[in-house]
Amino acid sequence: MSDSDFHVLAVDYRGYADSTGQPSETGFTTDILYLYHWVKARSRNSTVIFWGHSLGTGISTNVARVLKEKEGVIVDAIVLEAPYTSIRDAAATIPVTKIYRQFPGFEYLILDTMERADMRFCNDRNVQVLSSPILILHSEDDGMIPISHGKKLSEIAIASQKKSRPVHCLPSASKGLTLTTFPPKPRTAGHTGSE
């Protein structure tokens, strides 16, 4: 990729893998903001695309929102792969928690604990205010984050984007993949745009 002048920076979030520190939404957002500014200062103002996968989708939209609201910067583009609406919604619906949902105290012990630990990651709220082009990718057979999260997030983004500009949704490129892009691409003959 470097030969084509593309470069990828992958991050171990604080408290994960080789990184020190304690995981928190504020900490993750601060770290990626720092990295964004570091890249922009060294890249001669090259295009920077945020690509978040699963947990990283919330971090990507958080950073994009902070950049827009506090610095007036619109991120060049955002890719959300296997996104969730919010981390609380994800924790309440991921398959691994299914058995625990029936027990008294699940909401307090699991869901409320994440809130108290500063772990919200509200993709649903963030995409409503973003102006960046967004690509949402989600597999129908995702074993961790149900596709319903990707679909709902897509609907929220479409509804909020329609207020300012048109939106175009691509049909599935292959079975099991939902693609939604913002801003629109030219329509092809026969495409209804209803997906």
Order of alpha helices (4+ residues) and beta strands (2+ residues): alpha-beta-alpha-beta-alpha-alpha-alpha-beta-alpha-beta-beta
